[in-house]
Amino acid sequence: MTELVPGRVETNLYRTALGKEGAKKKLYDDYEAIQPEHMARLLRTALELTDFVDVTRLEVMPTGQVVGGAQMSKLSR
């Protein structure tokens, strides 16, 4: 069993609560978020490993996300 533990991933998850543009502006504009295809690639890689390799947990986050919290640093433009 492999547990995927992503940081901020740019998905439609918060559209209901914040609205399409609200979610994009608050959560993703000026930040570098993980894309869904990144998570899919990680999962595929874990599944393709030989049977005796156990990938128990994959914890991934954008390099701008602070470990141990939900703080994100904005991109400098």
WOBELKA-V69703 format. One record per residue. N is the residue number from 1. RES is the residue in one small letter. PHI is phi as a letter, one per 30 degrees, with the letter a starting at -180 (NA if undefined). D_LAST is the distance of its C-alpha to the last C-alpha in Angstrom with 2 decimals. Layout:
n=N res=RES phi=PHI d_last=D_LAST
n=N res=RES phi=PHI d_last=D_LAST
This chain:
n=1 res=m phi=NA d_last=40.38
n=2 res=t phi=b d_last=36.64
n=3 res=e phi=c d_last=34.45
n=4 res=l phi=c d_last=30.83
n=5 res=v phi=b d_last=28.67
n=6 res=p phi=d d_last=25.10
n=7 res=g phi=d d_last=22.22
n=8 res=r phi=d d_last=19.92
n=9 res=v phi=c d_last=20.80
n=10 res=e phi=d d_last=19.56
n=11 res=t phi=b d_last=22.99
n=12 res=n phi=c d_last=24.88
n=13 res=l phi=e d_last=26.44
n=14 res=y phi=c d_last=25.20
n=15 res=r phi=d d_last=25.74
n=16 res=t phi=d d_last=29.17
n=17 res=a phi=d d_last=28.17
n=18 res=l phi=c d_last=24.94
n=19 res=g phi=i d_last=25.38
n=20 res=k phi=e d_last=23.40
n=21 res=e phi=d d_last=20.59
n=22 res=g phi=d d_last=20.82
n=23 res=a phi=d d_last=20.41
n=24 res=k phi=d d_last=17.44
n=25 res=k phi=d d_last=15.63
n=26 res=k phi=d d_last=16.83
n=27 res=l phi=c d_last=16.73
n=28 res=y phi=b d_last=14.29
n=29 res=d phi=d d_last=11.49
n=30 res=d phi=i d_last=8.32
n=31 res=y phi=b d_last=10.58
n=32 res=e phi=c d_last=11.88
n=33 res=a phi=c d_last=15.55
n=34 res=i phi=d d_last=18.62
n=35 res=q phi=c d_last=20.16
n=36 res=p phi=e d_last=23.92
n=37 res=e phi=d d_last=24.76
n=38 res=h phi=d d_last=23.55
n=39 res=m phi=d d_last=26.08
n=40 res=a phi=d d_last=28.71
n=41 res=r phi=d d_last=28.39
n=42 res=l phi=d d_last=28.85
n=43 res=l phi=d d_last=31.86
n=44 res=r phi=d d_last=33.39
n=45 res=t phi=d d_last=33.11
n=46 res=a phi=d d_last=34.83
n=47 res=l phi=d d_last=37.54
n=48 res=e phi=d d_last=38.24
n=49 res=l phi=d d_last=39.02
n=50 res=t phi=d d_last=42.69
n=51 res=d phi=e d_last=44.79
n=52 res=f phi=d d_last=45.26
n=53 res=v phi=c d_last=41.56
n=54 res=d phi=c d_last=40.48
n=55 res=v phi=c d_last=36.80
n=56 res=t phi=d d_last=37.25
n=57 res=r phi=b d_last=33.72
n=58 res=l phi=c d_last=30.26
n=59 res=e phi=c d_last=27.65
n=60 res=v phi=b d_last=24.14
n=61 res=m phi=a d_last=20.79
n=62 res=p phi=d d_last=17.10
n=63 res=t phi=d d_last=16.32
n=64 res=g phi=d d_last=14.08
n=65 res=q phi=d d_last=17.19
n=66 res=v phi=d d_last=19.56
n=67 res=v phi=d d_last=23.02
n=68 res=g phi=i d_last=25.75
n=69 res=g phi=a d_last=23.88
n=70 res=a phi=c d_last=21.62
n=71 res=q phi=d d_last=18.77
n=72 res=m phi=b d_last=15.28
n=73 res=s phi=c d_last=12.27
n=74 res=k phi=d d_last=9.02
n=75 res=l phi=d d_last=6.14
n=76 res=s phi=c d_last=3.79
n=77 res=r phi=c d_last=0.00
